Amino acid sequence: MVKYNYSDVLETLRTELLYTETEYSESFIKLLNRKSSRIFITAAGRSKMIANMFAMRLMHCDYSVHVVGETTTPSISKEDTLLVVSGSGETQQLIAFTEKAKVIGAKILLVTGNITSTLKNIADHSFLIGPSSRILSNDKNLLPLGSRFELASLIFFETMIINIMSKYNIMENELKQHHANLE
């Protein structure tokens, strides 16, 4: 059994998590129109936790955002955007949600680790997060299952929030004004 020291693991994680195919900030932020439409976010499993974190930060930035499946989520319309977060791009429930939103006419954004997936073929815009292959060329794929995609997505979404804050001159104290106060 191989044991890894902390420094080796951090170096491997840095390589695995900070890799992206392209710079996405401007196009991603432009597609998430801040004032003219609502954003619906859906994901499954651990990716849903990351997606929910992003939804919360968008709300803090004064976006109209809803998480699919919550009891207070309204119906989606053709003026809205559905953001789907799926490492595999093959989760059946997400495919069903995406197909329904597409029929309604909503704009579909996909954040995925699989650019050749079923969801990629449905989405209007796709963003590949992390390496397209599961094994990196250095064969140090330490992260189990979908962890690489989930952690890379978290970094991607946090980077998008930083860029949104910069673009709209949003200060941290403004985020706090939208933060939950019934805690």
Secondary structure, 3 states (H helix, E strand, C coil): CCCCCHHHHHHHHHHHHCCECCCCHHHHHHHCCCCCCCEEEEECHHHHHHHHHHHHHHHHCCCCEEECCCCCCCCCCCCCEEEEEECCCCCHHHHHHHHHHHHHCCEEEEEECCCCCHHHHHCCEEEEECCCCCCCCCCCCCCCCCHHHHHHHHHHHHHHHHHHHHHCCCCHHHHHHHCCCCC
